[in-house]
């Protein structure tokens, strides 16, 4: 299976969470709708991540992850284009590969994955990238789950 990413838009990404646009004008916009913490004992976690550029073209994906009980937000700090690959949760469990979608985000777009949204690991395309990452954690295996999937490729323009 080969996936062709589309530009990241709020409408296309809505089933999986929110798109966060870095403002071009003074003011404040709240992006709270997709935030979620389903464990009362979990604490807020803010981290900063530096990811190297991903030179592989096309990108081969064979592992997806989810945070069943927490949303996860990626906010670009110093990023060029980056790739987002998501899949809904299948009724029978695990990721629904029939629903896999891929998006190319600009360095002025962040995302919040809703709880239980399967996604590929953070992938930057043109140069190394720095992100602020926000989620809730309680130190248990419920913080994150990784599953192997039938390999598929993402054609990166």
C-alpha positions in Angstrom: 0.0 0.0 0.0 1.3 3.5 -0.9 -0.1 6.6 0.8 0.3 10.1 -0.8 0.2 12.8 1.8 -2.0 15.9 1.3 -1.4 19.3 2.8 -2.5 19.6 6.4 -5.8 21.3 6.8 -8.2 21.6 9.8 -11.0 20.0 7.9 -9.1 17.0 6.7 -7.4 16.4 10.1 -10.6 16.9 12.2 -11.3 13.1 12.7 -8.0 12.7 14.4 -7.6 16.0 16.4 -6.9 19.7 16.0 -4.5 21.6 13.8 -2.8 24.4 15.6 -1.8 27.4 13.4 1.0 29.6 14.6 -0.5 33.1 14.7 0.6 35.8 12.2 -1.1 38.6 14.2 -1.2 39.7 17.8 -3.7 37.9 20.0 -4.4 34.5 21.4 -6.3 31.5 20.1 -7.2 28.5 22.2 -6.9 24.9 20.9 -8.6 22.9 23.7 -11.1 20.8 21.9 -8.8 17.8 21.2 -7.0 17.9 24.6 -7.9 14.9 26.7 -6.8 13.1 29.8 -8.7 10.0 30.6 -6.7 9.0 33.8 -7.2 11.1 37.0 -3.7 10.1 38.3 -1.9 11.2 35.2 0.1 14.4 35.3 0.7 17.0 32.6 4.0 16.4 30.7 5.8 19.0 28.6 8.9 18.0 26.7 11.1 19.4 23.9 12.2 17.1 21.1 14.9 17.5 18.5 14.4 15.2 15.5 16.9 14.6 12.7 15.8 15.0 9.1 14.3 11.8 7.7 16.1 11.1 4.4 14.3 7.9 3.5 12.2 8.4 0.3 9.6 6.9 0.1 9.2 6.4 3.8 8.4 2.9 4.9 6.1 2.6 7.9 5.8 -0.7 9.8 5.1 0.6 13.3 2.3 2.8 14.7 1.8 4.2 18.2 -1.1 5.5 20.3 -1.7 7.1 23.6 -5.0 5.5 24.6 -5.7 7.7 27.6 -4.1 11.0 26.6 -4.0 13.5 23.7 -0.6 14.4 22.4 0.3 17.8 21.0 3.3 18.6 18.8 4.0 22.3 18.5 6.8 23.3 16.1 9.6 25.5 17.6 12.0 25.4 14.7 10.8 23.2 11.9 10.5 23.0 8.1 8.0 20.6 6.6 7.0 17.6 8.7 4.9 14.5 8.1 1.9 13.3 10.0 0.6 9.8 9.5 -2.6 8.8 11.4 -5.1 5.9 11.5 -8.3 5.4 13.4 -8.7 2.7 16.0 -10.3 -0.5 14.4 -13.4 -1.9 16.0 -11.5 -5.2 16.4 -8.6 -3.4 18.1 -5.4 -2.0 16.8 -5.0 0.6 14.0 -7.4 0.5 11.1 -5.0 0.6 8.1 -7.8 1.1 5.7 -8.2 4.5 7.2 -4.6 5.6 7.2 -4.1 9.2 6.1 -0.9 11.3 5.7 -0.4 15.0 5.8 2.4 17.4 5.1 2.5 20.2 7.7 4.5 23.4 7.5 6.7 24.8 10.2 3.8 27.0 11.3 1.4 24.2 12.0 1.1 22.0 15.1 -1.3 19.2 15.8 -3.1 17.6 18.8 -3.9 13.9 18.4 -7.0 13.0 20.3 -6.6 10.1 22.8 -6.6 6.7 21.1 -5.5 8.0 17.7 -2.9 5.8 16.1 0.0 7.7 14.5 3.5 7.2 13.1 6.5 8.6 15.0 7.5 12.2 14.6 9.0 12.7 11.1 10.7 15.9 9.8 11.4 16.2 6.1 13.8 19.0 5.1 16.1 19.6 8.0 16.3 18.7 11.7 13.3 20.0 13.7 12.5 21.1 17.3 9.1 20.6 18.8 7.4 21.2 22.1 5.4 18.0 23.1 2.5 18.0 25.5 0.6 15.0 26.9 -0.5 13.4 30.2 1.5 10.6 31.7 1.3 8.4 34.8 4.4 6.2 34.3 2.5 3.0 33.3 2.4 1.1 30.0 -0.9 3.0 29.3 1.2 6.1 28.5 2.0 4.7 25.0 1.6 1.6 23.0 3.5 0.6 19.9 2.3 -2.1 17.4 3.8 -3.5 14.3 1.6 -3.1 11.2 1.7 -4.5 7.7 4.4 -2.3 6.0 3.2 0.6 3.8 5.0 3.4 2.1 4.4 7.2 2.2 5.4 9.0 -1.0 6.9 12.3 0.1 7.0 15.1 -2.5 
